[in-house]
Amino acid sequence: MRILLIRKLNPFFDASASGNRYASLISGLVMLGAEVSILVTGGYNTSVERKLLTKETSYDGVKIRYLISTSNHSIWWRRFNKYVLDKYCRKFIKNKIKKHILSYKGDYIWITNELLILSSFAEVYSRLQCKSLMEINEFHDIYKLDGKVTNRLQQKHAEDLEKAFLESVKHIDCFAIMTNTLLEYYKSLFKPDAVFIHLPMTVDMSRFNIVKSTDTDEKYVAFAGSSDNLKDGLNILIESFGKIHTRYPEYKLKIAGFYHRDVEKQKQIITRYKIQDKVQYIGVLTREQIPQFLINASILALARPDSHQAQGGFPTKLGEYLATKNPVCVTTTGEIGNYLTDNESAFLAIPGSVDSFTDALDRAMRDNDNARKVGFAGYEVAKKNFDKEVQSRRLYDFLFDNLKNNK
């Protein structure tokens, strides 16, 4: 089975939740015998990637081709490429994408949720020589949430993306959808003969098969992800930690992720609880650094509030948290409660409640033996439901059966 993934960034050098999901699924498909190629439309994401990979190369058994050689290794370059350079290169890149789509003679073209990719597909789908595939892992209209869009350029880009997405889903043959909530919402938009699979969040468990560093005995609660209060509730986590830090003076709170304007609000909470020496912002970690950061932690925390985004999606970081065997404190947003049980496989809290999340942290810190058992049980949940070997097999069988049934 041959698959061409068209994506803006190479997922093997993209530490985002989406990048990790694609990298896990692709490596799993390759292990099962699929021939996977990636067409990268947005250039290089890291300086290391640029040094390692030529414009046409292979990586971990996957053929990779870069359409352009721009860099995205800083937030300023990403913004420049997205809002300025794309405007001038759009026609060139779009023609290149369409050429590859029309000339591909494999089994599936995997379309991703990027404006140029979607609009290119929408213009040529009727002339495809293979099946089309799309993965959906969150609602397409989350940009309408308060604070998601902060300027006219972002607004215009988001509106154009929404239009291209809604046009494209009407012509896709196969869908892999992360949650049942998304599946119920979108299936009415699919064409009548489209087929779909519920494919839960996917994590490469082997990335976390490492030992704790022996050069430190530091205890810390770890968070890795967006510093956006609305998305991941970092303000709730910080305030919860502040409420109990005097009970557990040996603990620190370490936060890894991109800077967000909400950090200034978070620092006000830190000052109010006088925990400046207890809370550390350590910046963005690479995909290679994340596993050790999470493994070394004593507790992993995600105080995600309830929102339109949380109801439809499922946090990839939760799968990574569980894969470490460390105890996890998390809110029951979306479908998290379908997999995890309070005090058995995680310490669960009510979304949006500081008191409830404080209690979850307290229970995780209070009894180390119980916390260890909860951490191991959470790992078993992840192994059963989210492991790339499990979900890649399901996706492979789904795609293979679809080909067989349409011969």
C-alpha positions in Angstrom: 0.0 0.0 0.0 1.4 3.4 -1.1 0.5 6.7 0.7 1.5 10.2 -0.1 1.1 12.6 2.9 1.0 16.3 2.0 1.8 18.5 5.0 3.2 21.9 5.6 6.0 20.7 8.0 7.9 17.4 8.3 6.2 15.7 11.2 9.4 14.1 12.4 10.8 17.6 13.1 7.6 19.1 14.4 7.1 18.9 18.2 3.5 20.0 18.1 0.6 17.6 19.0 -0.3 17.3 15.3 3.3 16.6 14.4 3.7 13.9 17.0 0.4 12.2 15.9 1.4 12.1 12.3 4.9 10.9 13.1 3.5 8.1 15.2 1.0 7.0 12.6 3.4 7.2 9.7 6.2 5.2 11.5 3.6 2.6 12.5 2.3 2.3 8.9 5.9 1.9 7.6 6.5 -0.9 10.2 3.5 -2.7 8.8 4.8 -2.6 5.3 3.2 0.6 3.8 5.3 2.7 1.5 4.9 6.3 2.8 6.1 9.5 1.1 5.8 13.0 2.5 5.5 16.2 0.4 6.6 19.1 2.7 5.1 22.4 1.4 6.3 24.9 4.1 10.1 24.4 4.3 12.3 23.4 7.2 11.0 23.6 10.7 14.4 23.4 12.6 18.0 24.2 11.9 18.9 20.6 12.7 16.4 19.4 10.1 17.9 21.7 7.5 21.4 20.4 8.1 20.3 16.7 8.1 17.9 16.6 5.1 18.3 17.6 1.5 15.3 18.7 -0.6 14.8 15.0 -1.7 15.8 12.5 0.9 14.6 9.7 3.2 14.1 9.6 7.0 13.2 6.5 9.0 12.1 4.6 5.9 10.0 7.5 4.6 10.7 9.4 1.4 10.6 13.1 1.9 10.5 16.0 -0.6 10.6 19.7 0.3 8.9 22.0 -2.2 10.7 25.1 -0.8 13.7 25.8 1.4 12.4 28.4 3.8 13.1 28.2 7.5 10.5 28.1 10.4 12.9 27.8 13.3 11.7 30.9 15.1 8.3 32.5 15.8 9.2 35.5 13.7 10.1 33.4 10.7 6.9 31.4 11.1 4.8 34.5 11.1 6.7 36.0 8.1 6.3 32.8 6.1 2.6 32.4 7.0 1.4 36.0 6.5 3.9 37.6 4.1 5.9 35.1 2.1 2.9 32.8 1.4 1.1 35.7 -0.2 3.9 36.0 -2.9 4.7 32.3 -3.2 1.2 31.0 -3.1 0.7 30.5 -6.8 4.0 28.8 -7.2 3.5 26.4 -4.3 -0.1 25.7 -5.2 0.9 24.7 -8.8 3.6 22.4 -7.4 1.1 20.8 -5.0 -1.5 20.2 -7.7 1.2 18.7 -10.0 2.1 16.2 -7.4 -1.5 15.4 -6.6 -2.4 14.7 -10.2 0.8 12.7 -11.0 0.6 10.5 -8.0 -0.2 6.9 -8.9 -0.2 5.3 -5.4 -3.2 4.2 -3.4 -3.9 7.2 -1.1 -3.1 10.9 -1.0 -3.3 12.1 2.6 -4.6 15.7 2.7 -3.9 17.8 5.8 -5.7 20.9 7.1 -3.5 23.6 5.6 -4.9 26.4 3.3 -2.8 25.8 0.2 -3.1 22.1 0.5 -6.8 22.1 0.9 -7.4 24.7 -1.9 -5.1 22.8 -4.2 -7.0 19.5 -3.6 -10.4 21.2 -4.1 -9.3 22.3 -7.5 -8.2 18.9 -8.8 -9.9 16.2 -6.8 -12.1 15.1 -9.7 -8.9 14.1 -11.7 -7.3 12.0 -8.9 -5.8 8.7 -9.8 -6.1 7.3 -6.2 -8.1 7.6 -3.1 -8.0 10.6 -0.7 -7.6 10.5 3.0 -8.0 13.1 5.7 -7.4 13.0 9.5 -9.6 15.3 11.7 -8.5 15.9 15.3 -10.4 19.0 16.3 -13.2 21.3 15.2 -12.3 23.4 12.2 -13.8 26.6 13.7 -12.0 26.9 17.0 -10.5 30.1 15.7 -13.8 31.8 16.6 -13.1 31.2 20.3 -12.2 34.3 22.3 -8.6 35.2 22.0 -7.7 32.8 19.2 -7.5 35.5 16.5 -5.7 38.8 17.4 -5.4 40.6 14.2 -6.9 41.0 10.7 -4.3 38.9 9.0 -5.0 36.0 11.3 -8.8 36.5 10.9 -8.5 36.5 7.1 -6.3 33.4 7.1 -8.7 31.5 9.4 -11.8 32.4 7.4 -10.1 31.3 4.1 -8.9 28.0 5.8 -12.5 27.3 7.1 -13.9 27.8 3.6 -11.3 25.5 2.0 -11.8 22.9 4.7 -15.6 22.8 4.3 -15.2 22.6 0.5 -12.6 19.8 0.7 -14.4 17.4 3.1 -17.2 17.0 0.6 -14.8 15.3 -1.8 -12.6 13.1 0.5 -13.0 9.3 0.3 -11.7 8.2 3.7 -11.6 9.9 7.1 -9.7 9.0 10.4 -11.4 11.0 13.2 -9.9 11.3 16.7 -13.1 11.5 18.8 -16.7 10.3 18.6 -17.8 13.8 19.1 -16.1 15.0 16.0 -17.3 11.9 14.1 -20.9 12.7 14.9 -20.5 16.3 14.0 -18.7 15.9 10.6 -20.2 12.7 9.1 -23.2 14.7 7.8 -20.8 16.8 5.7 -19.2 13.8 4.0 -20.1 12.6 0.6 -22.5 9.6 0.7 -19.9 6.9 -0.1 -17.2 8.2 2.2 -15.9 5.8 4.8 -14.5 6.7 8.2 -12.8 5.3 11.3 -12.7 6.5 14.9 -9.0 6.7 15.5 -8.1 7.9 19.0 -5.1 9.9 20.0 -1.9 8.2 19.1 1.4 8.2 20.9 4.7 6.5 20.3 5.2 4.7 23.6 8.7 3.7 22.8 9.9 7.3 23.0 9.3 7.2 26.7 11.0 3.9 27.4 13.9 5.7 29.1 15.1 6.0 32.7 15.0 9.0 35.0 18.2 11.1 35.0 20.4 10.1 37.9 22.1 13.5 38.2 19.2 15.1 40.1 16.7 14.1 42.8 14.6 17.2 42.2 10.8 16.8 42.5 8.6 18.7 40.2 5.2 18.9 38.6 5.6 19.2 34.9 3.5 20.8 32.1 4.4 20.7 28.4 2.2 22.5 25.9 0.5 25.8 25.2 0.8 28.7 27.7 -2.7 29.7 26.6 -5.0 29.8 29.6 -8.1 29.1 27.5 -6.6 26.1 25.8 -4.8 24.3 28.6 -5.7 26.1 31.8 -2.2 27.0 32.8 -3.6 29.7 35.1 -5.6 27.1 37.0 -2.6 24.8 37.3 -0.4 27.6 38.7 -3.1 28.8 41.2 -3.7 25.2 42.3 0.0 24.7 42.9 0.2 28.0 44.7 -2.6 26.9 47.1 -0.7 23.8 48.3 3.0 24.6 47.8 3.6 25.2 51.5 2.4 21.6 52.3 4.9 20.2 49.8 7.9 22.6 49.9 10.1 20.1 48.0 8.1 20.4 44.8 8.6 22.9 42.0 6.4 23.6 38.9 8.1 23.5 35.6 6.4 24.8 32.4 7.7 24.0 28.9 6.2 25.6 25.9 5.9 28.7 23.6 5.5 32.1 25.2 1.9 33.4 25.1 0.5 36.7 26.2 -1.3 34.9 29.0 2.1 34.4 30.7 1.8 38.0 32.1 -1.5 37.1 33.8 0.1 33.9 35.1 3.0 35.9 36.6 0.4 37.9 38.6 -0.8 34.7 40.1 2.8 33.6 40.8 3.5 36.9 42.6 0.2 36.7 44.6 1.2 33.3 46.0 4.8 34.3 46.4 6.1 31.3 44.4 8.5 33.0 42.1 11.3 30.6 43.2 9.0 27.6 42.8 7.7 28.1 39.2 10.0 27.9 36.2 9.3 28.7 32.6 11.9 26.6 30.7 10.9 27.6 27.2 10.3 25.4 24.1 11.7 21.9 24.2 12.5 19.9 21.0 10.8 16.6 20.2 13.9 14.8 21.5 14.0 16.7 24.8 10.3 16.3 25.8 10.5 12.6 26.8 13.3 13.1 29.4 11.6 16.2 30.8 8.4 14.3 31.4 10.1 11.1 32.6 12.1 13.1 35.2 8.9 14.7 36.6 7.2 13.4 39.8 3.7 14.4 38.6 2.4 15.5 35.2 -0.5 18.0 35.1 -3.1 19.3 32.6 -5.8 21.6 33.9 -7.6 21.9 30.6 -10.8 23.9 30.9 -14.0 23.0 29.2 -14.3 24.6 25.7 -15.5 24.0 22.2 -11.9 22.9 21.4 -11.6 20.6 24.4 -15.0 19.0 23.7 -14.0 17.9 20.2 -10.3 17.1 20.6 -8.2 14.9 22.8 -4.8 16.2 24.1 -1.8 14.4 22.6 0.2 15.5 25.6 -2.1 13.4 27.8 -1.0 10.2 25.9 2.6 11.2 26.4 2.0 11.9 30.1 0.5 8.4 30.6 3.3 6.8 28.6 5.8 7.8 31.3 4.2 5.7 34.0 4.2 8.9 36.2 1.0 9.9 38.0 -1.2 12.3 36.0 -3.5 15.0 37.2 -6.0 16.0 34.5 -9.5 17.5 34.0 -12.4 15.4 32.6 -12.9 17.5 29.5 -14.2 16.0 26.2 -13.8 12.2 26.2 -11.0 11.9 28.7 -13.4 10.4 31.2 -14.2 7.6 28.7 -10.7 6.2 29.3 -9.5 7.2 32.7 -10.9 6.5 36.2 -10.3 8.8 39.2 -7.7 7.5 41.7 -7.2 4.3 39.6 -5.5 5.5 36.4 -5.3 9.2 36.9 -6.2 11.9 39.4 -9.2 13.6 37.8 -10.6 17.1 38.4 -13.6 19.2 37.4 -12.8 21.4 34.4 -12.4 25.1 35.4 -12.3 24.4 39.1 -9.2 25.5 41.0 -10.3 23.8 44.2 -10.9 20.5 42.3 -7.5 20.6 40.6 -5.8 21.5 43.9 -7.4 18.4 45.4 -6.1 16.3 42.5 -2.5 17.6 43.0 -2.8 17.1 46.7 -3.9 13.5 46.3 -1.0 12.8 43.9 1.6 14.4 46.3 0.2 13.0 49.5 0.6 9.3 49.0 3.6 8.3 46.9 2.8 4.6 46.9 -0.7 5.2 45.6 0.5 7.7 43.1 2.9 5.2 41.7 0.1 2.6 41.3 -2.1 5.2 39.5 0.8 6.1 37.2 1.3 2.4 36.2 -2.4 1.9 35.7 -2.5 5.0 33.5 0.3 3.6 31.4 -1.7 0.4 30.8 -4.7 2.5 29.6 -2.4 4.3 27.1 -0.8 1.0 26.0 -4.2 -0.5 25.3 -5.9 2.5 23.7 -3.3 5.0 22.3 -0.1 3.1 21.4 1.0 3.7 17.8 1.3 0.0 17.2 -2.4 -0.5 18.1 -3.8 2.5 16.2 -1.4 2.2 13.2 -2.6 -1.4 12.8 -6.2 -0.2 12.9 -5.6 2.5 10.3 -3.6 0.2 8.1 -6.4 -2.4 8.1 -9.0 0.2 7.5 -7.2 1.6 4.5 -6.3 -1.9 3.1 -9.9 -3.2 3.5 -11.2 -0.1 1.7 -8.9 -0.8 -1.3 -9.9 -4.4 -1.3 -13.6 -3.6 -1.2 -13.3 -1.2 -4.1 -11.5 -3.4 -6.5 
